[in-house]
Amino acid sequence: MTKPRFLTQLFTISSFLFLSIDNSVSASSINPYPEEIKEVLAKYKIDESKITSQRTIRDFRNKRRIFGYDTYIRFEDCKGYLQIVQHRFGRVDRIYTRGECKFPRIESF
């Protein structure tokens, strides 16, 4: 076997192994249930104009299906974030804040 072909095969195999590693969290994605997020913001009277970023991560605890979605919302007037944890069908399971961000009736850690 020639060196270039061997290196190509080695690269292909190592790439496949790297991509098949079971990670419990996937990269950032678009939340397929944005209405539920808007309902949370409205329910707790959170000013959407203060939001600086919103990031949703798909949670894969099983390689075959999405377990749920974790949405992190950052604000211009506090360090930290609001996290909204959703079931894979969109139901909001948990809401809490981290860092300096505080909202009435929302648990903070």
Secondary structure, 3 states (H helix, E strand, C coil): CCHHHHHHHHHHHHHHHHHCCCCCEEEEECCCCHHHHHHHHHHCCCCHHHEEEEEEEEECCECCECCEEEEEEEECCCCEEEEEEEECCCCEEEEEEEECCCCCCCEEC
